[in-house]
Amino acid sequence: MKRRFGADVELVQGGGGVFEISVDGRLVFSKKELGRFPTEDDIAGLGSAWGALEA
């Protein structure tokens, strides 16, 4: 993530099977809401989410 998007990534351990990805404090993916883990396309799209949040 650092090389591709210039992003620092931190794993924050949670509980209850919740898997969420936030960019600058904004939720961009939630397994809890969608009922599934992210696909490769979802992860590739995080670069777009990062850029949209920086604009």
C-alpha positions as CSV (number, residue, x, y, z in Angstrom):
1,M,0.0,0.0,0.0
2,K,2.9,2.4,0.8
3,R,4.6,1.9,-2.6
4,R,1.4,1.8,-4.7
5,F,-0.7,4.5,-3.0
6,G,1.8,6.2,-0.6
7,A,-0.4,5.1,2.3
8,D,0.6,4.0,5.7
9,V,-1.4,1.0,6.7
10,E,-2.2,-0.1,10.3
11,L,-3.9,-3.3,11.4
12,V,-6.3,-2.7,14.3
13,Q,-7.5,-6.0,15.9
14,G,-11.2,-6.1,16.4
15,G,-13.7,-8.7,17.4
16,G,-16.8,-10.4,16.2
17,G,-15.6,-11.1,12.7
18,V,-15.8,-7.4,11.7
19,F,-13.4,-6.4,8.9
20,E,-13.4,-2.8,7.9
21,I,-11.1,-0.6,5.9
22,S,-11.0,3.2,6.6
23,V,-9.0,5.9,4.8
24,D,-8.3,9.0,6.8
25,G,-10.9,8.0,9.3
26,R,-13.6,7.4,6.6
27,L,-15.1,3.9,6.2
28,V,-14.5,2.7,2.6
29,F,-15.3,-1.0,3.1
30,S,-17.2,-2.9,5.7
31,K,-17.6,-6.7,5.8
32,K,-20.2,-6.2,8.4
33,E,-22.4,-4.1,6.1
34,L,-21.8,-6.2,2.9
35,G,-21.6,-9.6,4.5
36,R,-18.4,-10.5,2.6
37,F,-14.7,-9.9,2.4
38,P,-13.4,-7.5,-0.2
39,T,-12.7,-8.8,-3.7
40,E,-9.5,-7.9,-5.7
41,D,-11.6,-5.3,-7.5
42,D,-12.7,-3.8,-4.1
43,I,-9.1,-3.5,-3.0
44,A,-7.9,-2.1,-6.3
45,G,-10.7,0.5,-5.9
46,L,-9.3,1.7,-2.6
47,G,-6.7,3.7,-4.5
48,S,-9.7,5.6,-6.1
49,A,-11.2,6.1,-2.6
50,W,-7.9,7.5,-1.3
51,G,-7.7,10.0,-4.2
52,A,-11.4,11.0,-3.8
53,L,-10.8,11.7,-0.1
54,E,-7.7,13.8,-0.8
55,A,-9.5,16.0,-3.3
